[in-house]
Amino acid sequence: MAKSRYEYVKLFEQADNCLRNCWIVVRLDGRCFHKFSSQHRFQKPNDERALSLMNYCGKVVMKEFPDIVIGYGQSDEFSFVFKKSCSLFGRRASKLMTNVTSLFSSSYVFYWKNYFSDALQYPPTFDGRVVQYPSDTNMRDYLSWRQADCHINNLYNTSFWALVQQGQCTVTEAEKRLCGTDSGDKNELLFSQFQINYDKEPAMFRKGSVLLWKEVEESKAKKCENDHTEDEEYKKNTTRKRKDVIVQHIDIIGNNFWTANTKILSQ
């Protein structure tokens, strides 16, 4: 590369390499998504189309960056965990964050039409951050925190919108009604007043979405020569295995998930 007298400006760049042997988490959050969801008429308290779009964008990101061992999404946020041995972009935090954020954001716009019939009113924005966790326990606790947050927020939102949509409460009245209530109070309110069993609500709303690499079987039609007629051909289905990103709506706080997916922590 040709050099010039201006090249000294590179000295002002600061090193931001992530520490070795640490889990690297890139978390994205929708910016001003309360306004965005209102203007695009998202269904309340949950819009399955919007959540499915987020999940698809998460799959796009994981397929582009195989060093991501697990993803977790809920509401307007998504977290991606890079394996401890990741060497992508020299472990530079700014590179990891900007690549993940830009791909997720562009995918959200590009695939919007696959989930919504109405056109985008304006471009969505996602901010990103990088957090490093030195131990497996720290990383697990981070994901547990995000799933617990999903439960707390969704239980509140389900109760709030039941009061507004079915209970004819104003926004202010609903907020006042829920002020100081715990999870038991909200569950009781939903069941006694609206006959809603919160445990029967869709798992995607209650638990969020977990993205994992799994081995899946794929059937493919293959043309083969027919043994009985030399000139004729027929199609024969063949099966092969390949790794793909799947979406599950399951508990990741307890030990069962990690016992069943030991490969995640071994990377």
C-alpha positions as CSV (number, residue, x, y, z in Angstrom):
1,M,0.0,0.0,0.0
2,A,1.3,3.4,-0.9
3,K,2.3,5.6,2.0
4,S,1.8,9.3,2.4
5,R,2.7,12.0,5.0
6,Y,-0.9,11.8,6.2
7,E,-0.7,8.3,7.4
8,Y,0.2,9.4,10.9
9,V,-3.5,9.9,11.6
10,K,-3.8,6.2,12.1
11,L,-1.9,6.6,15.4
12,F,-5.1,8.2,16.9
13,E,-7.0,4.9,16.5
14,Q,-7.5,3.1,19.8
15,A,-7.0,-0.6,20.3
16,D,-10.3,-2.3,21.3
17,N,-9.4,-5.9,21.1
18,C,-11.5,-8.1,23.4
19,L,-9.7,-10.1,26.0
20,R,-8.7,-13.6,25.2
21,N,-10.6,-16.6,26.6
22,C,-13.7,-14.5,27.2
23,W,-17.2,-15.0,25.8
24,I,-18.0,-12.0,23.6
25,V,-21.6,-10.9,23.6
26,V,-22.9,-8.4,21.0
27,R,-26.4,-7.1,22.0
28,L,-28.6,-5.1,19.8
29,D,-31.6,-3.0,20.9
30,G,-34.2,-1.3,18.8
31,R,-33.9,2.5,19.1
32,C,-37.2,4.3,19.9
33,F,-39.1,1.1,19.0
34,H,-42.1,2.3,21.1
35,K,-42.7,4.9,18.4
36,F,-41.7,2.6,15.6
37,S,-44.2,-0.1,16.7
38,S,-47.0,2.4,17.1
39,Q,-46.5,3.9,13.6
40,H,-46.3,0.5,12.0
41,R,-49.4,-0.7,14.0
42,F,-47.8,-3.6,15.8
43,Q,-50.3,-5.8,17.6
44,K,-50.3,-5.4,21.4
45,P,-49.0,-6.9,23.6
46,N,-47.1,-9.0,21.1
47,D,-46.8,-9.0,17.4
48,E,-45.9,-12.5,16.1
49,R,-44.9,-11.0,12.7
50,A,-42.4,-8.6,14.3
51,L,-40.9,-11.3,16.5
52,S,-40.6,-13.7,13.6
53,L,-38.9,-11.1,11.6
54,M,-36.4,-10.5,14.4
55,N,-35.8,-14.2,14.6
56,Y,-35.1,-14.5,10.9
57,C,-32.7,-11.6,11.1
58,G,-30.9,-13.4,14.0
59,K,-30.6,-16.5,11.8
60,V,-29.1,-14.4,9.0
61,V,-26.5,-13.0,11.4
62,M,-25.6,-16.4,12.8
63,K,-25.2,-18.0,9.4
64,E,-22.9,-15.2,8.3
65,F,-20.8,-15.5,11.5
66,P,-20.5,-19.2,12.5
67,D,-18.4,-18.2,15.6
68,I,-21.7,-17.3,17.2
69,V,-22.7,-20.3,19.4
70,I,-26.0,-19.1,20.6
71,G,-28.4,-16.2,20.1
72,Y,-31.3,-15.0,22.2
73,G,-34.0,-12.5,21.3
74,Q,-37.0,-11.0,22.9
75,S,-39.1,-7.9,22.2
76,D,-36.9,-5.5,20.2
77,E,-33.5,-6.8,21.3
78,F,-31.2,-9.6,20.3
79,S,-28.0,-11.0,21.9
80,F,-25.3,-13.0,20.1
81,V,-22.6,-15.0,22.0
82,F,-19.3,-15.5,20.2
83,K,-17.2,-18.5,21.3
84,K,-14.3,-17.9,23.6
85,S,-11.8,-18.9,20.9
86,C,-13.2,-16.5,18.3
87,S,-10.5,-14.7,16.3
88,L,-12.8,-12.9,13.9
89,F,-11.6,-9.4,13.1
90,G,-8.8,-9.9,15.5
91,R,-11.4,-9.8,18.3
92,R,-11.9,-6.1,17.8
93,A,-15.0,-5.0,19.6
94,S,-15.9,-2.2,17.2
95,K,-15.6,-4.5,14.2
96,L,-17.7,-7.2,15.8
97,M,-20.4,-4.8,16.9
98,T,-20.7,-2.8,13.7
99,N,-20.7,-5.9,11.4
100,V,-23.4,-7.6,13.5
101,T,-25.5,-4.5,13.9
102,S,-25.4,-3.4,10.3
103,L,-26.2,-6.9,9.0
104,F,-29.1,-7.3,11.4
105,S,-30.5,-3.8,10.6
106,S,-30.2,-4.3,6.8
107,S,-31.8,-7.7,7.0
108,Y,-34.7,-6.2,9.0
109,V,-35.4,-3.8,6.2
110,F,-34.7,-6.3,3.4
111,Y,-37.0,-9.1,4.8
112,W,-39.7,-6.7,6.2
113,K,-42.0,-7.4,3.2
114,N,-41.9,-11.2,3.9
115,Y,-43.7,-10.5,7.2
116,F,-45.7,-7.3,6.8
117,S,-48.1,-6.3,4.0
118,D,-47.7,-2.6,4.8
119,A,-44.6,-0.7,3.6
120,L,-42.0,0.6,6.1
121,Q,-42.7,4.2,7.0
122,Y,-39.1,5.0,7.9
123,P,-35.9,3.0,8.5
124,P,-35.5,1.3,11.9
125,T,-32.4,1.8,14.0
126,F,-30.6,-0.6,16.2
127,D,-27.8,0.3,18.6
128,G,-25.2,-2.2,19.7
129,R,-22.8,-2.9,22.5
130,V,-20.1,-5.5,23.3
131,V,-19.7,-7.1,26.7
132,Q,-17.1,-9.6,27.7
133,Y,-17.7,-12.4,30.2
134,P,-14.7,-14.3,31.6
135,S,-16.5,-17.4,32.9
136,D,-19.2,-19.8,31.7
137,T,-21.3,-18.8,34.8
138,N,-21.1,-15.2,33.9
139,M,-22.3,-15.9,30.3
140,R,-25.1,-18.1,31.5
141,D,-26.2,-15.5,34.0
142,Y,-26.3,-12.9,31.3
143,L,-28.7,-15.0,29.2
144,S,-30.7,-15.9,32.3
145,W,-31.0,-12.1,33.0
146,R,-32.3,-11.5,29.5
147,Q,-34.9,-14.3,29.7
148,A,-36.0,-13.2,33.2
149,D,-36.4,-9.7,31.8
150,C,-38.5,-11.2,29.0
151,H,-40.9,-12.9,31.5
152,I,-41.2,-9.8,33.7
153,N,-41.9,-7.4,30.8
154,N,-44.3,-9.8,29.0
155,L,-46.3,-10.5,32.1
156,Y,-46.7,-6.8,32.7
157,N,-47.6,-6.0,29.1
158,T,-50.1,-8.9,28.9
159,S,-51.8,-7.6,32.0
160,F,-51.7,-4.0,30.9
161,W,-53.1,-4.6,27.5
162,A,-55.8,-6.9,28.8
163,L,-57.0,-4.0,31.1
164,V,-56.9,-1.5,28.2
165,Q,-58.3,-3.7,25.4
166,Q,-60.8,-5.9,27.3
167,G,-61.2,-4.1,30.6
168,Q,-62.0,-0.7,29.0
169,C,-59.3,1.0,31.2
170,T,-57.5,4.1,30.1
171,V,-53.7,3.9,29.9
172,T,-53.4,5.8,33.1
173,E,-56.0,3.6,34.9
174,A,-54.2,0.5,33.8
175,E,-50.8,1.7,35.0
176,K,-52.4,2.7,38.4
177,R,-54.1,-0.7,38.6
178,L,-50.8,-2.6,38.1
179,C,-48.6,-0.3,40.3
180,G,-47.1,-2.3,43.2
181,T,-48.4,-5.7,41.9
182,D,-46.1,-8.8,41.9
183,S,-46.2,-11.7,39.4
184,G,-48.8,-13.6,41.5
185,D,-51.1,-10.5,41.5
186,K,-50.9,-10.2,37.7
187,N,-51.5,-13.9,37.1
188,E,-54.6,-13.7,39.3
189,L,-55.9,-10.6,37.6
190,L,-55.5,-12.2,34.1
191,F,-57.2,-15.4,35.1
192,S,-60.0,-14.1,37.3
193,Q,-60.9,-11.0,35.2
194,F,-60.1,-12.1,31.7
195,Q,-59.9,-15.9,31.9
196,I,-56.3,-15.8,30.6
197,N,-54.0,-18.5,31.9
198,Y,-50.6,-16.9,31.4
199,D,-48.8,-20.3,31.3
200,K,-50.8,-21.1,28.2
201,E,-49.7,-18.0,26.3
202,P,-47.3,-18.8,23.4
203,A,-43.8,-19.7,24.6
204,M,-42.2,-17.2,22.2
205,F,-43.9,-14.4,24.1
206,R,-43.1,-15.8,27.6
207,K,-39.6,-17.2,27.0
208,G,-38.2,-15.4,24.0
209,S,-36.4,-17.1,21.2
210,V,-33.2,-19.2,21.4
211,L,-31.1,-19.6,18.3
212,L,-28.9,-22.7,18.1
213,W,-26.8,-24.6,15.7
214,K,-28.2,-28.1,15.2
215,E,-27.7,-31.0,12.8
216,V,-30.7,-31.4,10.5
217,E,-31.7,-33.9,7.9
218,E,-32.3,-32.6,4.4
219,S,-34.1,-34.5,1.6
220,K,-33.0,-33.9,-2.0
221,A,-34.4,-35.4,-5.2
222,K,-31.7,-36.9,-7.3
223,K,-32.1,-38.1,-10.9
224,C,-31.1,-41.7,-11.3
225,E,-31.0,-44.1,-14.3
226,N,-33.9,-46.6,-14.2
227,D,-32.6,-50.2,-14.1
228,H,-35.5,-51.4,-16.2
229,T,-35.4,-48.9,-19.0
230,E,-32.1,-47.5,-20.3
231,D,-33.5,-44.2,-21.7
232,E,-35.8,-43.3,-18.8
233,E,-34.8,-41.5,-15.6
234,Y,-36.6,-41.3,-12.3
235,K,-36.1,-39.2,-9.2
236,K,-34.8,-40.7,-6.0
237,N,-34.9,-38.9,-2.7
238,T,-31.6,-38.8,-0.9
239,T,-31.1,-37.6,2.7
240,R,-28.1,-35.8,4.0
241,K,-27.2,-34.1,7.3
242,R,-26.1,-30.5,7.6
243,K,-25.8,-27.8,10.3
244,D,-28.4,-25.2,10.4
245,V,-29.7,-22.5,12.8
246,I,-32.9,-23.5,14.5
247,V,-35.3,-21.4,16.7
248,Q,-36.6,-22.7,20.0
249,H,-38.7,-21.1,22.7
250,I,-37.5,-22.9,25.8
251,D,-36.1,-22.2,29.2
252,I,-32.4,-21.5,29.3
253,I,-32.2,-20.5,33.0
254,G,-32.3,-24.0,34.4
255,N,-29.6,-26.7,34.0
256,N,-31.6,-28.9,31.6
257,F,-30.9,-26.8,28.6
258,W,-27.1,-26.7,29.2
259,T,-26.9,-30.4,30.0
260,A,-28.6,-31.1,26.6
261,N,-26.3,-28.7,24.8
262,T,-22.9,-29.2,26.2
263,K,-21.2,-28.2,23.0
264,I,-22.0,-24.6,23.5
265,L,-19.8,-24.2,26.6
266,S,-17.0,-26.3,25.1
267,Q,-16.2,-23.9,22.3
